Amino acid sequence: MDWKQQAKLVFNLPKPIHFGNYQHCCECAEHDQTLSAADVDSIGLQQLGNPGWDPLCFSSAEGLIYYMPALIRLTLDTLDNPRESYLDQMLFHLIQDGMRNRLVSACTREQRKFVADFLEYLVENHGPRIETGVFRSDDLLRAHEIWCDVE
């Protein structure tokens, strides 16, 4: 399966005008501006690759859904480079506060199944790297459990 192309089809949503409470503070305004300036195809590690300054942490669920194809793309594009891997950051957004989190709850059944299938693909096809500790296998399995459990 072409995961990147399929993600664009499954998560084909209009870009939100704002991604969160941009009037809350300067940091929220800056994150909103970063997310608003890019799109699914142009956003990259420069904007999303720093876990300590990740604009998606301030985004609404709708903003995360809009950018899900980018998360899939960045994860796949960086799997072979452990120093720049995006997998852990994607898993952070997928797990959030656990079962039935706001992102899972905002997704359609088709979107949830797609994410669960993608996580299963990662386990099945990149298992040796996961088992050797390049990625956090517990988080990957936890995210899969969260995204599979929702009806």
N, C-alpha and C positions, 0 to 999 in steps of 0.2 A: 504494500500500500504506500502511496505517496502521502505520508502523514502531513507534510506541510500544506499541500494543496487541499487535502480533505479537511484540515483544520479551518482553512479559509472558507470552505463551503458550509461547514457545520456552525461556525461562529461568525457568519456573515451578518454583521449588525452595523447600523449607522454609528458613526463616531459620535460619542457624547460631546455636547458643547463644553461641559466641564466635567472633571473627573472626581471631584470631591468638594469639600467646603473651602474653596479658594479664597474666601474672605476671612477665614479664621485667623491666619497669621501669615507672616512673610514666607515661612517654610512651605505651608500649604499652597500659597500662591505660586511659589517657584516650582513645586512638583506639578501643579496643574498646568503651568505654562510648558514644562518639559513634555508632558503627555499630550498636550494640545498641539504642540509644534511638530510632532511626528505622527506617523500612522503605522498600521500593522506591518507594512513592508520596510519602512525606514528606521524604526526604532531599533536600537541595538545595545550591545554591552556598554557602550559609552554612557547611555542613559540609564540602563537597568542593571548593570553588572556589579554595582557596589552595594552589598547588603546593608551597609551602614547609612546609605543615602539612596534608598530605592523609592522612587515616586509612586510605585504601585502599592506600597504600604499605606498610602494616604488616599488611594482610589476607592471609589464606590465599587460595588459588585459589578455593576454594568460596565464600568471602565475596565475591570479585570477581564470580564467576558469579551469585551471588544478586543483586548490585547492578547487573548489566549492563543491565536495563531502565531503571534510573535514569540510567546513563551515556548511553544512547541518548536518553532524554528531555531531559536537560540539554544535550546536544549540539544537538539539534534546536531546543530553546527558545531557545538563545543564538546561533544562526547569524547572526542579523541584528544582533548587537551585538558588534563586534570587541573592545571593552574587557572584556566579560564572557564571551567565548566559552569554552566548555568543550571544544571540539574538541581542542586541543593536549593537554589533560590526559587526555582519553579515549585519544588516540593513545599517550601515554606508557604507560598501563596495557596497551594492546593490544600494543605493541612489546616492552616489558620488555627482556629480554636477547636478543631476536632469534628466529630460527626455532625452532620447537618449544619455546617457552618454557613455563613451568609453567601459565599460563592457557590457552594454546592446547591443551596436552596434556590438561588437565582437562576440556575441553569435548567434547561429543558432536559427531559429524559434522554433525548438523542445526544445532547452535549455531555451529559454525565457519562453515558455509555462510551462515547468517544474518548474521554479522558481516561476512564478505567481501562479501555482497550489499549490506549497508548502506554499507560503505565505497565500493563501486562506485557506489551511488546518490549519495553525496556528491560523488564525482569528476564524474559525469555531470551532476548538477543544480546544482552549486555551483562548477563549474569556473572561471568568470570571477573569482569572489572568491578562489579558490585561486591562480589564475595571477597575480593582482595582489599577492599576498603578504600578504593578510589572515591566511591560515592557512599553516602550513608544509606545502607540497605534497609535499616529499620524504618527510616523516613519514607523510603520508596514503598515498602510494604504497607506502612500505615496509611499513606495517601491512597494506595490501591484499595485498601479496606474501606476507607471513607467514601470513595467515589463509586464503589461497587454496592455499598450497603443501602443506598438511597433508592426508594421505589418511585 
